Amino acid sequence: MNAKRIRRLKEYSLGYMFILPWLAGFLAFMLWPFIYSFYLALTDYRFSADYSFVGFGNFAELFASDERFHKSLWVTTKLVLLAVPLKLAFSLGIAMVLNKGISGLSFYRTVYYLPSIIGGSVAVAIMWMQIFGRGGLINVFLQMFGIQGKDWIFNPDSALYTIVILMVWQFGSTMLIFLAGLKQVPKEMYEAVSLDGAGRWKQFRHITLPLISPVIFFNLIMQTIQTFQTFTQGYVITKGGPVDETLFMVIYIYQQAFSSLNMGYAQAISWVLLVIIGFATVIHFIASRYWVHYEDSDGKKGRRL
């Protein structure tokens, strides 16, 4: 073995030595739990030493006879389809207002970002119960106009929508990302098209949206993944009720694992959720080829290939 190869081997060894703590943590706390989780999904494990291997029996039961799983799948999908577009649209609208160069921008950015910090907390969920409860602020306001309110949270027709409103209210982080993207759009382009008679809508459609489409795509992916994993809001406010109208998949996983002590079945649901999130992400990436524009190496804007 020549000296050059020995020196290269020493350099590689030094590099692996530096990443060894991370590699050990990855193997012990990520890869092994990931593999063991799939193994448990193939068993009837119930927090006891006496359990057996059932193969894909848990998955077959999920799709064949578990009506609550079907309900949770539909409710979670409905939440994603409602909350994600509304949150993105609302965040983009606020970002465009703040991008107009108004005074006190730093103050407004801080105020609007606060809901994203505390929005997923138990305290905010309890506050939401006080706002949309039978004697909450919404009904007090309606009574001023002679309108009799209802218990919005525990009404099957409106319970899910109160969660959607809460998630849209947590728009701060998404708004800041949009604001950063808007600031990268050259103002000269707006000035050029305005001289050609393009109104605000055409400017937004043909300049703003294409140039910030990578930012929209990033927020879309992140919010879709995050919304599929919704737990705190639904569990604290409604505990999955009424009549399972807010039984999100993560809440159902929690109920199976820690209420029914059916850990193997809960792991099977977790893997189904993982596959759904992965499938949704792949679909987003495939569709992005037709509407997301990136800057090429020559500095020109073009569609992603």
KALIN-V483965 format. One line per field, one symbol per residue. ss: DSSP state (2 for helix, 1 for strand, 0 for the rest). A space follows every 50 residues. Layout:
ss->???
//
This chain:
ss->00222222222222222222222222222222222222222010000000 00100022222222202222222222222222222222222222222200 00002222222222222200022222222222000022222220000000 00000000222222222220022222222222000022222222200002 22222222222022222222222222220002222220000000000022 22222222200022222222222222222222222222000011100000 11100
//
